């Protein structure tokens, strides 16, 4: 019997962050850009699979929507 593809919830995270970062964010419960605004850059970069390149891409994507990471401290 053929396997059906797994249907993932809609996400507006940029594909350029890569699959490891996308999976790490999904496991942390983040599927949408606006969900990132509740977290600092440090919190997100601490996730295994999310590196400086992904953080930069996410920062730009947030800024293009008038959003940003939560302020540190």
Gaussian input, Z-matrix of N, CA and C with variables (Angstrom, degrees):
# hf/3-21g

backbone

0 1
 N
 C     1     B1
 C     2     B2     1     A1
 N     3     B3     2     A2     1     D1
 C     4     B4     3     A3     2     D2
 C     5     B5     4     A4     3     D3
 N     6     B6     5     A5     4     D4
 C     7     B7     6     A6     5     D5
 C     8     B8     7     A7     6     D6
 N     9     B9     8     A8     7     D7
 C    10    B10     9     A9     8     D8
 C    11    B11    10    A10     9     D9
 N    12    B12    11    A11    10    D10
 C    13    B13    12    A12    11    D11
 C    14    B14    13    A13    12    D12
 N    15    B15    14    A14    13    D13
 C    16    B16    15    A15    14    D14
 C    17    B17    16    A16    15    D15
 N    18    B18    17    A17    16    D16
 C    19    B19    18    A18    17    D17
 C    20    B20    19    A19    18    D18
 N    21    B21    20    A20    19    D19
 C    22    B22    21    A21    20    D20
 C    23    B23    22    A22    21    D21
 N    24    B24    23    A23    22    D22
 C    25    B25    24    A24    23    D23
 C    26    B26    25    A25    24    D24
 N    27    B27    26    A26    25    D25
 C    28    B28    27    A27    26    D26
 C    29    B29    28    A28    27    D27
 N    30    B30    29    A29    28    D28
 C    31    B31    30    A30    29    D29
 C    32    B32    31    A31    30    D30
 N    33    B33    32    A32    31    D31
 C    34    B34    33    A33    32    D32
 C    35    B35    34    A34    33    D33
 N    36    B36    35    A35    34    D34
 C    37    B37    36    A36    35    D35
 C    38    B38    37    A37    36    D36
 N    39    B39    38    A38    37    D37
 C    40    B40    39    A39    38    D38
 C    41    B41    40    A40    39    D39
 N    42    B42    41    A41    40    D40
 C    43    B43    42    A42    41    D41
 C    44    B44    43    A43    42    D42
 N    45    B45    44    A44    43    D43
 C    46    B46    45    A45    44    D44
 C    47    B47    46    A46    45    D45
 N    48    B48    47    A47    46    D46
 C    49    B49    48    A48    47    D47
 C    50    B50    49    A49    48    D48
 N    51    B51    50    A50    49    D49
 C    52    B52    51    A51    50    D50
 C    53    B53    52    A52    51    D51
 N    54    B54    53    A53    52    D52
 C    55    B55    54    A54    53    D53
 C    56    B56    55    A55    54    D54
 N    57    B57    56    A56    55    D55
 C    58    B58    57    A57    56    D56
 C    59    B59    58    A58    57    D57
 N    60    B60    59    A59    58    D58
 C    61    B61    60    A60    59    D59
 C    62    B62    61    A61    60    D60
 N    63    B63    62    A62    61    D61
 C    64    B64    63    A63    62    D62
 C    65    B65    64    A64    63    D63
 N    66    B66    65    A65    64    D64
 C    67    B67    66    A66    65    D65
 C    68    B68    67    A67    66    D66
 N    69    B69    68    A68    67    D67
 C    70    B70    69    A69    68    D68
 C    71    B71    70    A70    69    D69
 N    72    B72    71    A71    70    D70
 C    73    B73    72    A72    71    D71
 C    74    B74    73    A73    72    D72
 N    75    B75    74    A74    73    D73
 C    76    B76    75    A75    74    D74
 C    77    B77    76    A76    75    D75
 N    78    B78    77    A77    76    D76
 C    79    B79    78    A78    77    D77
 C    80    B80    79    A79    78    D78
 N    81    B81    80    A80    79    D79
 C    82    B82    81    A81    80    D80
 C    83    B83    82    A82    81    D81
 N    84    B84    83    A83    82    D82
 C    85    B85    84    A84    83    D83
 C    86    B86    85    A85    84    D84
 N    87    B87    86    A86    85    D85
 C    88    B88    87    A87    86    D86
 C    89    B89    88    A88    87    D87
 N    90    B90    89    A89    88    D88
 C    91    B91    90    A90    89    D89
 C    92    B92    91    A91    90    D90
 N    93    B93    92    A92    91    D91
 C    94    B94    93    A93    92    D92
 C    95    B95    94    A94    93    D93
 N    96    B96    95    A95    94    D94
 C    97    B97    96    A96    95    D95
 C    98    B98    97    A97    96    D96
 N    99    B99    98    A98    97    D97
 C   100   B100    99    A99    98    D98
 C   101   B101   100   A100    99    D99
 N   102   B102   101   A101   100   D100
 C   103   B103   102   A102   101   D101
 C   104   B104   103   A103   102   D102
 N   105   B105   104   A104   103   D103
 C   106   B106   105   A105   104   D104
 C   107   B107   106   A106   105   D105
 N   108   B108   107   A107   106   D106
 C   109   B109   108   A108   107   D107
 C   110   B110   109   A109   108   D108
 N   111   B111   110   A110   109   D109
 C   112   B112   111   A111   110   D110
 C   113   B113   112   A112   111   D111
 N   114   B114   113   A113   112   D112
 C   115   B115   114   A114   113   D113
 C   116   B116   115   A115   114   D114
 N   117   B117   116   A116   115   D115
 C   118   B118   117   A117   116   D116
 C   119   B119   118   A118   117   D117
 N   120   B120   119   A119   118   D118
 C   121   B121   120   A120   119   D119
 C   122   B122   121   A121   120   D120
 N   123   B123   122   A122   121   D121
 C   124   B124   123   A123   122   D122
 C   125   B125   124   A124   123   D123
 N   126   B126   125   A125   124   D124
 C   127   B127   126   A126   125   D125
 C   128   B128   127   A127   126   D126
 N   129   B129   128   A128   127   D127
 C   130   B130   129   A129   128   D128
 C   131   B131   130   A130   129   D129
 N   132   B132   131   A131   130   D130
 C   133   B133   132   A132   131   D131
 C   134   B134   133   A133   132   D132
 N   135   B135   134   A134   133   D133
 C   136   B136   135   A135   134   D134
 C   137   B137   136   A136   135   D135
 N   138   B138   137   A137   136   D136
 C   139   B139   138   A138   137   D137
 C   140   B140   139   A139   138   D138
 N   141   B141   140   A140   139   D139
 C   142   B142   141   A141   140   D140
 C   143   B143   142   A142   141   D141
 N   144   B144   143   A143   142   D142
 C   145   B145   144   A144   143   D143
 C   146   B146   145   A145   144   D144
 N   147   B147   146   A146   145   D145
 C   148   B148   147   A147   146   D146
 C   149   B149   148   A148   147   D147
 N   150   B150   149   A149   148   D148
 C   151   B151   150   A150   149   D149
 C   152   B152   151   A151   150   D150
 N   153   B153   152   A152   151   D151
 C   154   B154   153   A153   152   D152
 C   155   B155   154   A154   153   D153
 N   156   B156   155   A155   154   D154
 C   157   B157   156   A156   155   D155
 C   158   B158   157   A157   156   D156
 N   159   B159   158   A158   157   D157
 C   160   B160   159   A159   158   D158
 C   161   B161   160   A160   159   D159
 N   162   B162   161   A161   160   D160
 C   163   B163   162   A162   161   D161
 C   164   B164   163   A163   162   D162
 N   165   B165   164   A164   163   D163
 C   166   B166   165   A165   164   D164
 C   167   B167   166   A166   165   D165
 N   168   B168   167   A167   166   D166
 C   169   B169   168   A168   167   D167
 C   170   B170   169   A169   168   D168
 N   171   B171   170   A170   169   D169
 C   172   B172   171   A171   170   D170
 C   173   B173   172   A172   171   D171
 N   174   B174   173   A173   172   D172
 C   175   B175   174   A174   173   D173
 C   176   B176   175   A175   174   D174
 N   177   B177   176   A176   175   D175
 C   178   B178   177   A177   176   D176
 C   179   B179   178   A178   177   D177
 N   180   B180   179   A179   178   D178
 C   181   B181   180   A180   179   D179
 C   182   B182   181   A181   180   D180
 N   183   B183   182   A182   181   D181
 C   184   B184   183   A183   182   D182
 C   185   B185   184   A184   183   D183
 N   186   B186   185   A185   184   D184
 C   187   B187   186   A186   185   D185
 C   188   B188   187   A187   186   D186
 N   189   B189   188   A188   187   D187
 C   190   B190   189   A189   188   D188
 C   191   B191   190   A190   189   D189
 N   192   B192   191   A191   190   D190
 C   193   B193   192   A192   191   D191
 C   194   B194   193   A193   192   D192
 N   195   B195   194   A194   193   D193
 C   196   B196   195   A195   194   D194
 C   197   B197   196   A196   195   D195
 N   198   B198   197   A197   196   D196
 C   199   B199   198   A198   197   D197
 C   200   B200   199   A199   198   D198
 N   201   B201   200   A200   199   D199
 C   202   B202   201   A201   200   D200
 C   203   B203   202   A202   201   D201
 N   204   B204   203   A203   202   D202
 C   205   B205   204   A204   203   D203
 C   206   B206   205   A205   204   D204
 N   207   B207   206   A206   205   D205
 C   208   B208   207   A207   206   D206
 C   209   B209   208   A208   207   D207
 N   210   B210   209   A209   208   D208
 C   211   B211   210   A210   209   D209
 C   212   B212   211   A211   210   D210
 N   213   B213   212   A212   211   D211
 C   214   B214   213   A213   212   D212
 C   215   B215   214   A214   213   D213
 N   216   B216   215   A215   214   D214
 C   217   B217   216   A216   215   D215
 C   218   B218   217   A217   216   D216

   B1=1.4453
   B2=1.5294
   B3=1.3293
   B4=1.4603
   B5=1.5225
   B6=1.3324
   B7=1.4592
   B8=1.5204
   B9=1.3098
   B10=1.4505
   B11=1.5287
   B12=1.3354
   B13=1.4620
   B14=1.5232
   B15=1.3067
   B16=1.4582
   B17=1.5232
   B18=1.3136
   B19=1.4608
   B20=1.5222
   B21=1.3258
   B22=1.4514
   B23=1.5229
   B24=1.3446
   B25=1.4657
   B26=1.5280
   B27=1.3155
   B28=1.4635
   B29=1.5283
   B30=1.3141
   B31=1.4552
   B32=1.5169
   B33=1.3296
   B34=1.4571
   B35=1.5366
   B36=1.3358
   B37=1.4613
   B38=1.5261
   B39=1.3288
   B40=1.4665
   B41=1.5264
   B42=1.3220
   B43=1.4685
   B44=1.5294
   B45=1.3219
   B46=1.4648
   B47=1.5247
   B48=1.3313
   B49=1.4655
   B50=1.5221
   B51=1.3200
   B52=1.4588
   B53=1.5191
   B54=1.3140
   B55=1.4601
   B56=1.5247
   B57=1.3512
   B58=1.4685
   B59=1.5295
   B60=1.3324
   B61=1.4678
   B62=1.5212
   B63=1.3208
   B64=1.4669
   B65=1.5269
   B66=1.3351
   B67=1.4739
   B68=1.5273
   B69=1.3351
   B70=1.4669
   B71=1.5240
   B72=1.3347
   B73=1.4580
   B74=1.5258
   B75=1.3246
   B76=1.4713
   B77=1.5243
   B78=1.3249
   B79=1.4655
   B80=1.5232
   B81=1.3241
   B82=1.4633
   B83=1.5338
   B84=1.3412
   B85=1.4529
   B86=1.5182
   B87=1.3358
   B88=1.4627
   B89=1.5214
   B90=1.3228
   B91=1.4603
   B92=1.5226
   B93=1.3321
   B94=1.4553
   B95=1.5270
   B96=1.3269
   B97=1.4625
   B98=1.5220
   B99=1.3329
   B100=1.4709
   B101=1.5254
   B102=1.3261
   B103=1.4629
   B104=1.5253
   B105=1.3270
   B106=1.4626
   B107=1.5178
   B108=1.3312
   B109=1.4611
   B110=1.5274
   B111=1.3194
   B112=1.4637
   B113=1.5266
   B114=1.3330
   B115=1.4647
   B116=1.5241
   B117=1.3349
   B118=1.4622
   B119=1.5261
   B120=1.3322
   B121=1.4668
   B122=1.5237
   B123=1.3338
   B124=1.4675
   B125=1.5188
   B126=1.3308
   B127=1.4680
   B128=1.5220
   B129=1.3283
   B130=1.4648
   B131=1.5222
   B132=1.3345
   B133=1.4651
   B134=1.5234
   B135=1.3207
   B136=1.4660
   B137=1.5290
   B138=1.3375
   B139=1.4679
   B140=1.5231
   B141=1.3205
   B142=1.4598
   B143=1.5240
   B144=1.3206
   B145=1.4598
   B146=1.5142
   B147=1.3360
   B148=1.4646
   B149=1.5263
   B150=1.3252
   B151=1.4558
   B152=1.5139
   B153=1.3311
   B154=1.4665
   B155=1.5290
   B156=1.3227
   B157=1.4649
   B158=1.5245
   B159=1.3344
   B160=1.4636
   B161=1.5221
   B162=1.3245
   B163=1.4658
   B164=1.5242
   B165=1.3280
   B166=1.4611
   B167=1.5178
   B168=1.3148
   B169=1.4692
   B170=1.5296
   B171=1.3263
   B172=1.4614
   B173=1.5327
   B174=1.3300
   B175=1.4649
   B176=1.5335
   B177=1.3373
   B178=1.4650
   B179=1.5282
   B180=1.3203
   B181=1.4633
   B182=1.5281
   B183=1.3172
   B184=1.4591
   B185=1.5233
   B186=1.3338
   B187=1.4665
   B188=1.5349
   B189=1.3213
   B190=1.4695
   B191=1.5269
   B192=1.3403
   B193=1.4688
   B194=1.5256
   B195=1.3340
   B196=1.4568
   B197=1.5206
   B198=1.3380
   B199=1.4636
   B200=1.5311
   B201=1.3269
   B202=1.4661
   B203=1.5310
   B204=1.3255
   B205=1.4601
   B206=1.5319
   B207=1.3334
   B208=1.4603
   B209=1.5238
   B210=1.3012
   B211=1.4634
   B212=1.5256
   B213=1.3285
   B214=1.4674
   B215=1.5336
   B216=1.3326
   B217=1.4617
   B218=1.4560
   A1=108.09
   A2=119.46
   A3=121.05
   A4=111.36
   A5=115.20
   A6=120.04
   A7=109.21
   A8=115.37
   A9=120.67
   A10=108.52
   A11=117.04
   A12=118.44
   A13=110.54
   A14=116.04
   A15=121.51
   A16=108.20
   A17=116.64
   A18=121.99
   A19=108.39
   A20=116.83
   A21=121.82
   A22=109.35
   A23=116.46
   A24=118.46
   A25=110.64
   A26=115.73
   A27=120.52
   A28=110.59
   A29=115.57
   A30=121.48
   A31=108.75
   A32=115.92
   A33=119.33
   A34=110.98
   A35=115.95
   A36=119.57
   A37=109.00
   A38=117.93
   A39=119.60
   A40=112.04
   A41=116.45
   A42=121.49
   A43=111.31
   A44=117.09
   A45=121.00
   A46=113.39
   A47=118.70
   A48=118.95
   A49=111.17
   A50=117.33
   A51=121.93
   A52=112.63
   A53=114.75
   A54=120.95
   A55=114.05
   A56=119.78
   A57=118.04
   A58=112.43
   A59=116.71
   A60=120.26
   A61=110.75
   A62=116.98
   A63=120.84
   A64=110.26
   A65=116.70
   A66=120.61
   A67=111.16
   A68=116.91
   A69=120.52
   A70=110.49
   A71=116.60
   A72=119.80
   A73=111.03
   A74=117.09
   A75=120.68
   A76=110.96
   A77=117.03
   A78=120.26
   A79=111.29
   A80=116.73
   A81=123.33
   A82=110.53
   A83=116.43
   A84=121.45
   A85=114.40
   A86=117.11
   A87=121.00
   A88=109.60
   A89=115.58
   A90=122.19
   A91=111.76
   A92=117.00
   A93=121.73
   A94=110.06
   A95=115.59
   A96=120.64
   A97=112.12
   A98=117.10
   A99=118.78
   A100=112.52
   A101=118.09
   A102=120.72
   A103=111.27
   A104=116.90
   A105=120.46
   A106=111.89
   A107=118.40
   A108=121.31
   A109=112.54
   A110=117.60
   A111=121.89
   A112=111.78
   A113=117.22
   A114=121.67
   A115=110.74
   A116=115.22
   A117=120.29
   A118=109.47
   A119=116.01
   A120=119.79
   A121=110.18
   A122=116.91
   A123=120.90
   A124=111.65
   A125=116.77
   A126=120.44
   A127=110.86
   A128=116.06
   A129=119.83
   A130=110.70
   A131=117.40
   A132=119.76
   A133=111.96
   A134=117.45
   A135=121.20
   A136=112.09
   A137=117.14
   A138=120.13
   A139=109.56
   A140=116.60
   A141=121.04
   A142=109.14
   A143=116.73
   A144=121.68
   A145=112.90
   A146=116.95
   A147=121.07
   A148=108.27
   A149=115.97
   A150=120.65
   A151=112.12
   A152=116.41
   A153=121.31
   A154=113.49
   A155=117.67
   A156=120.44
   A157=110.32
   A158=117.14
   A159=121.06
   A160=110.97
   A161=117.30
   A162=121.03
   A163=110.03
   A164=117.02
   A165=120.79
   A166=112.26
   A167=116.34
   A168=121.16
   A169=109.95
   A170=116.40
   A171=120.17
   A172=110.74
   A173=117.04
   A174=121.41
   A175=110.15
   A176=116.05
   A177=120.60
   A178=111.46
   A179=116.80
   A180=120.75
   A181=110.36
   A182=117.01
   A183=120.44
   A184=110.31
   A185=116.53
   A186=121.23
   A187=111.37
   A188=116.99
   A189=119.91
   A190=111.99
   A191=116.31
   A192=121.29
   A193=111.16
   A194=117.03
   A195=120.71
   A196=113.59
   A197=116.27
   A198=122.32
   A199=110.04
   A200=115.96
   A201=120.44
   A202=109.10
   A203=114.68
   A204=119.85
   A205=108.06
   A206=116.54
   A207=121.08
   A208=108.51
   A209=117.14
   A210=120.83
   A211=110.51
   A212=115.75
   A213=120.94
   A214=109.29
   A215=114.92
   A216=120.10
   A217=111.52
   D1=129.67
   D2=-178.30
   D3=-69.81
   D4=145.13
   D5=178.23
   D6=-82.37
   D7=137.59
   D8=176.43
   D9=-84.48
   D10=144.78
   D11=178.13
   D12=-64.69
   D13=145.77
   D14=178.63
   D15=-75.41
   D16=128.98
   D17=179.84
   D18=-89.77
   D19=114.85
   D20=177.75
   D21=-94.69
   D22=150.63
   D23=176.91
   D24=-61.93
   D25=155.93
   D26=-179.83
   D27=-59.68
   D28=138.10
   D29=179.18
   D30=-134.29
   D31=140.85
   D32=175.34
   D33=-112.09
   D34=18.57
   D35=176.27
   D36=-70.08
   D37=141.21
   D38=-179.00
   D39=-65.18
   D40=134.85
   D41=-179.68
   D42=-64.15
   D43=-25.46
   D44=-176.48
   D45=-65.99
   D46=-12.09
   D47=178.79
   D48=-73.65
   D49=-16.89
   D50=176.93
   D51=92.55
   D52=159.79
   D53=-177.54
   D54=-65.98
   D55=-40.73
   D56=178.81
   D57=-58.64
   D58=-43.60
   D59=179.52
   D60=-68.65
   D61=-40.53
   D62=179.38
   D63=-61.55
   D64=-44.07
   D65=178.61
   D66=-64.93
   D67=-42.65
   D68=-179.77
   D69=-61.09
   D70=-44.09
   D71=179.57
   D72=-65.89
   D73=-41.11
   D74=178.98
   D75=-62.60
   D76=-41.27
   D77=178.58
   D78=-65.43
   D79=-26.72
   D80=177.87
   D81=-85.58
   D82=-3.51
   D83=177.46
   D84=90.78
   D85=14.63
   D86=-178.50
   D87=-106.40
   D88=116.52
   D89=178.76
   D90=-122.62
   D91=-14.03
   D92=-175.42
   D93=-128.06
   D94=148.79
   D95=-179.07
   D96=-55.93
   D97=-43.60
   D98=-176.73
   D99=-62.26
   D100=-22.66
   D101=177.25
   D102=-69.81
   D103=-24.30
   D104=178.58
   D105=-68.59
   D106=-24.20
   D107=-176.31
   D108=-66.51
   D109=-14.75
   D110=178.32
   D111=-85.79
   D112=-2.11
   D113=-175.20
   D114=-128.03
   D115=151.64
   D116=175.27
   D117=-82.79
   D118=162.20
   D119=175.41
   D120=-57.77
   D121=-40.54
   D122=-178.55
   D123=-61.45
   D124=-41.30
   D125=179.51
   D126=-62.66
   D127=-43.23
   D128=-178.01
   D129=-71.74
   D130=-41.00
   D131=-179.30
   D132=-68.16
   D133=-20.68
   D134=177.96
   D135=-71.89
   D136=-15.58
   D137=178.77
   D138=-71.05
   D139=135.07
   D140=177.75
   D141=-63.87
   D142=122.26
   D143=-179.49
   D144=109.68
   D145=-12.53
   D146=179.79
   D147=-108.09
   D148=112.43
   D149=-178.60
   D150=-112.58
   D151=-174.06
   D152=-178.38
   D153=-58.21
   D154=-36.96
   D155=179.80
   D156=-63.68
   D157=-46.92
   D158=179.19
   D159=-62.85
   D160=-39.80
   D161=179.04
   D162=-61.35
   D163=-43.99
   D164=178.58
   D165=-61.18
   D166=-43.42
   D167=179.31
   D168=-65.18
   D169=-42.77
   D170=179.04
   D171=-65.05
   D172=-40.67
   D173=178.68
   D174=-59.00
   D175=-45.22
   D176=179.17
   D177=-64.93
   D178=-42.06
   D179=179.91
   D180=-64.24
   D181=-41.98
   D182=177.29
   D183=-61.48
   D184=-47.82
   D185=-178.52
   D186=-59.87
   D187=-37.26
   D188=-179.29
   D189=-66.83
   D190=-16.87
   D191=176.95
   D192=-106.92
   D193=10.81
   D194=-179.63
   D195=72.22
   D196=24.87
   D197=-178.29
   D198=-117.35
   D199=169.73
   D200=175.42
   D201=-155.80
   D202=165.35
   D203=172.96
   D204=-65.13
   D205=157.74
   D206=174.00
   D207=-63.11
   D208=144.77
   D209=-179.77
   D210=-66.04
   D211=143.26
   D212=177.58
   D213=-66.66
   D214=147.68
   D215=174.12
   D216=82.78

